[in-house]
Amino acid sequence: MPSKQTTHNGLASTRQAPGRSGLCAPEPHPPGPAASLAYAGRITALRAALAAREADGAVITSAPNVRYFSGFTGSNGALLVSAGQVTLFTDPRYTLQAGRETAAKVVIAKGPLESAIAAQLASFHKVAFENTRISFRSMAALQKARVDWCALDDTCEALRMVKSDAEQEAIRASVLLNSAALDEALTHFRAGMTETDLAAEIEYRMRRRGAEKPAFETIVAFGERSALPHAHPGPARISGRGLLLIDMGAFLGGYASDMTRMAHLGKVPTATRQLYDAVSEAQLAALDRVKAGVTTASVDAAARKVLTARGYGKAFVHSTGHGLGLEIHEMPRIGKQDKTRLEAGMVITIEPGAYLEGFGGVRIEDTVLVTASGCEILTPTSKKLLVL
């Protein structure tokens, strides 16, 4: 099978072209030494954050953060992290799974997890909680424990921004699967299909290749509807002449991918070509700005400057990108006001767009790995405007 080479800012990487084999995530199994060390390192970083708050424990309730710190993938789990122990609370449905997936101590609760956790807090003095994630009802149950509570804010999410080598490889695999699914789905495209038909075909091809699920509802928008940045696919038929926007992502091994590509049915009008070329130039300008040490706001500004100069500044109505990993949208945000400095190992999207009501819209999106001197574009799919 031929390899594909992706370069940017002088960096190159050779990757196998997307194929069906080798992309399926393995079945859950007990964490090996490398995984155990990774979770231990993450817990150590969390404990350092707790020490800065003079907290002697933390309750982690959001599923992505539970997975990040313990490896547990069930839908109902919570962690209690103290100086000397990590305890996973879950329910009887996950007894076997928890034992296979995590090295943490496991407590099987017969009722609400928050009540079981509160009962374990008698010896604690100050406990941190995920104030940006937890529901009022869950927090009320936790507050039955007589401890001082302090907010974690975005501490856990900030710890997740820089991806380990293993996380980077998981994202690479997800990206390759995602691109391969689009290639395959487009071989089944026929004029007259509905947006929903094509979205279903794309998600079917993802699943066939081993994806756990789409990373979000696949966006397929044709003609004037492509001017809706987050359009939901509907019964509109893809026929005649017009822009076709496809925004798609997959979860594989727990990690997300994200890509937007554009096609056009029929001969491409000059106005459409001008719009596409402007967005393409903006995306390349943003990519050229990406490297460790620069602010996310400056990456956004690079894209925005191009679109403004080309007359589409007011048509760019969202940020230039976002981090991704265990969730499709993670820190950092690549936007006007975000002052985060990029670090090597962050994985982000670069996706400027321009949307003209009554005409259509264009967005071009890659998933990229930040490096010390630039970025590696992980998405192998061509960015040329595809004419169908």
Beta strands, then each sheet from edge to edge (+ up, - down):
strand 1: 3-8
strand 2: 11-16
strand 3: 57-60
strand 4: 77-82
strand 5: 86-90
strand 6: 105-108
strand 7: 126-129
strand 8: 148-151
strand 9: 213-214
strand 10: 219-222
strand 11: 242-248
strand 12: 250-252
strand 13: 255-256
strand 14: 259-265
strand 15: 321-323
strand 16: 330-334
strand 17: 347-350
strand 18: 353-356
strand 19: 360-363
strand 20: 366-370
strand 21: 375-377
strand 22: 386-387
sheet 1: 1+ 2-
sheet 2: 6+ 5+ 4- 3+ 7+ 8+
sheet 3: 9+ 12- 13+
sheet 4: 10+ 11- 14+ 22+
sheet 5: 15+ 16-
sheet 6: 17+ 20- 21+
sheet 7: 18+ 19-
end
